[in-house]
Amino acid sequence: MKNIKYALFFIILMSVACKPRQALRNAKSQNDTAVCAGNSKFKNPYHKPLAEFKGDTLKYLQTNFLSDKEFYMGKELNVLLEDLELDIKDYSNGLSAKNINLSPDLSLNFYDAKAKNKKIKNKENPLILFVEWETPISASKVTALLKKNQGRWTADEKNYYGQFKIKEIGMVSSK
């Protein structure tokens, strides 16, 4: 009889304690829906437009693609590219130290080579977004594409790289 009273007390206590959590979950869910409905231009419902950053492209990249990188991980690069409001000037590929026939990552540059090198020299952030692939890509294919367009980001690159899934996102820093 004593155990039944304790069990009943415990059940009542848990149902009262869990009610505020459920209300909180419902409120968050409704808020998420509102965010999604109001921000339909972007794939990521929490994406903040570039204009909100008043010219601070570093903060824009950090906020939308580093702080919220989990949204893009496991998705094709095209999802990230559709949200990206900056022009990609050029790019480079990484080579695997374990297998030189594979390219495990891609670096997207938002400054031309001259401006990027000047930023690095001045120990400023060169704004290079780093994307690691879930499955490394054939190095021969990426090298051919890199040579074809001399490292410039064109529709060919967008179409080719856009299909690959993102494992990790980071930024290269000169500091």
N, C-alpha and C positions, 0 to 999 in steps of 0.2 A: 504494500500500500504506500509506503514511504517512497519507494522508487517511482511509482506512478505519479505521485505529486511532483517529484523532481523533474520527471520527463515532461509532464504537462507544463510546468513552470518554464522549462527550457524551450519548449515549442512556442509558447506565447511570447517569451522574450525574443526569440529569433524572428518571429513574424513581425513584431513591432520594430525591431532593429533593422530589418531588411526593407521595410516599406520606404523609408527615405532614400535608400540606395536605388530602388526601383524607380521612384519619382525622378531622381537625378538622371538615371539612364534614359528615361522617356524624354526628359527635357533636352538632354544632349542629342538624342536621336532626332527630335524635332528641329533643333538648331542646325544639325548637320544637313537636314533636308532643305532648310531655308538657305544655307550657304550654297548648296549645290544648285538650287533653283536660281539664285541670284548671280551666279558666276559661271554661266553656261559656256562662255567663250573658251575657257580653259578646261583641260582634262582633269587637273588636280583641283578639287573644290576649294582648297585653301590657298591657291595661288594668288599672289598679290601683284597687280599690274605694275609694270616698270614705272609708270608715271607717278605712282605713290612714293617712289624712292628719290624723286627730285634730282635725277642725274647720278645717283650713287649706285653704279652698276655692280660694284663688289657686294654691297648689302643686298641688292636684288638677287644676285646669284646665291649668296649664302642663305638668304631667307627661303627662297623658293626651291632650290635644288640641293642644298646641303642639309639644312635643318629639317627639310621634309623629304629627304631622299628615299625613305621607306616607301613612299607612294610610287616611285618610279622603278624601284628594284623588282625584278621579275617581269617587267614590262618591256616591250620593244622600244628602241631608241626613238621611234617616231612619236611616241606619246610625249616624251620630254621635248622633242623638237617642236611639236605643236604648241606647247606652252611657252617655249623660249621666245622672248621678244627682242633678242639681240641678234645682229647679223654675225654669222660665223665667217671670219675672214679666211682662215686656213686651218689645217689640222695636221696631226702626225699620229703615227701608229707606234705602239710598243712592240718589242720582240721578246719572246719568252726565253729566259735563261736556260730552261730545261729542254726546250724544243724550238730551234730556230725556224722551224717551218710553221710556227703558230704566232699569231698576234693576239695577245690577251687584252689589249686595251686601246683606247682612242683618246687623244687630247684635242679638245676644241678650243681654238684661239679666237679671241674677239678683237684683237688688234693685229694690224699687219706686222710683218717680221721686224721692220725698222722700229716701230713704236714699242713692240713687245720687248725687243732687246734693250731699248732705252730704259724702259720701266725696270727691267731686271737689273741693269747697271746701277740705277738710282735706288735699288732696294725697295721698289714699289711693287704692288701686286700686279702681275702681268695678265690677270684674268684668263686663266687656262682651266677649263672644266675637264676633268679626267673621268672617263667612263671605262669601267672594267666589265668585260663580257662574261656572261654565265658560261658560255662555251667559246673558247678561243677560236679565232677565224684563221683561215689559211693565209699565211704570210705572202705567198706568191700572188694571190688575188688582190690583197690590199696594196702590195708594192706596185703592181701594174696600174691600179687605179690612182695611186699617189703620183706615179710618174706621168700618167696620161694628162692630169689636170694640174701638174706641178704643185701639188699640195693645197690648191685652192678648193674651198668647199663649194661644190656645184650641185645641181640636181642629181647628177650621177652618184655622188657620194651620199646624198640624202636618201636616195632610193636604195642603194646597196646597204649602207650601215643601218638604216632605219628598221630593218627587219630583225636585227639581232637583239637579244634580251640582255638587260642590264643586271649585273651582279652587284656593282658598287659604284658610287659617285664620290668624287673628291675634287679638291682644287690644288693646283700647283702653286706654291708660294715661293717668292724670291728671298724670304727672310729665314 
